[in-house]
Amino acid sequence: MSSASRTKGILFFLSALAVLGLMASIFPLRYATAERGQSEIGRYQLSSWASYSGAKVHHSGYYVIDTLSGKIVDKGHEIHGISGRSSSE
């Protein structure tokens, strides 16, 4: 690699960095922030789950929790059967 092409490459790299630095100062990054208000946004938390417990059965359920009181508002649990069909049917 010749000295002239190496110098051009370095100058191109430095000028690209300068342009990016200028753009960053003109268009600053903005970060999303969570703000607390008077409303009850985010008061309830939902958690769902599922598990496979054998060849023909699996369980699933959910909990709804009030984050202010810490109490479970609602919950559910179901046992589902799985049909024993093979892929050849």
C-alpha positions in Angstrom: 0.0 0.0 0.0 1.5 3.3 -1.0 1.9 6.3 1.3 -0.5 8.4 -0.7 -3.4 5.9 -0.5 -2.7 5.3 3.2 -2.9 9.1 3.8 -6.1 9.3 1.8 -7.6 6.5 3.9 -6.7 8.1 7.2 -8.0 11.5 6.1 -11.3 9.9 4.9 -11.7 8.2 8.3 -10.9 11.3 10.2 -13.3 13.4 8.1 -16.1 10.8 8.6 -15.5 11.0 12.4 -15.7 14.8 12.2 -19.0 14.6 10.3 -20.5 12.1 12.7 -19.4 14.3 15.7 -21.0 17.4 14.0 -24.3 15.4 13.4 -24.3 14.2 17.0 -24.1 17.8 18.3 -26.8 19.0 15.9 -29.2 16.0 16.6 -28.6 15.0 20.3 -29.7 11.7 21.5 -33.0 11.6 23.4 -33.7 8.9 25.9 -37.2 7.7 26.9 -37.9 8.3 30.6 -40.7 7.0 32.7 -42.6 9.7 34.5 -44.9 9.2 37.4 -48.2 11.0 37.2 -51.4 11.0 39.2 -53.0 8.2 37.2 -52.7 4.5 38.1 -50.8 3.4 34.9 -49.0 0.2 35.6 -50.9 -0.6 38.7 -51.7 -4.2 37.8 -49.0 -6.8 36.8 -49.9 -9.9 34.8 -47.9 -13.1 35.0 -48.7 -16.2 32.9 -47.1 -19.6 32.9 -47.4 -23.0 31.2 -45.7 -26.3 31.8 -45.7 -29.7 30.1 -46.1 -32.5 32.5 -46.4 -35.6 30.5 -47.2 -37.3 27.2 -50.8 -36.1 27.1 -51.2 -33.3 29.6 -50.0 -29.7 30.1 -50.9 -27.0 32.6 -51.3 -23.2 32.1 -52.4 -20.4 34.3 -52.1 -16.7 35.2 -52.0 -14.3 38.1 -53.1 -10.6 38.1 -51.4 -8.8 41.0 -52.3 -5.3 42.3 -48.9 -3.6 42.7 -50.2 -1.1 45.2 -51.6 -3.5 47.7 -49.6 -6.6 46.7 -52.7 -8.8 46.6 -53.7 -11.3 43.9 -56.7 -9.8 42.1 -57.4 -12.7 39.8 -55.9 -16.1 39.0 -56.6 -19.0 36.8 -55.3 -22.6 36.2 -56.2 -25.0 33.5 -55.2 -28.6 32.7 -55.2 -29.3 28.9 -55.3 -32.7 27.3 -53.3 -33.3 24.2 -54.7 -35.7 21.6 -52.6 -38.7 20.8 -52.6 -38.2 17.0 -49.5 -39.2 15.1 -48.1 -37.3 12.2 -49.0 -40.1 9.8 -52.8 -39.7 10.4 
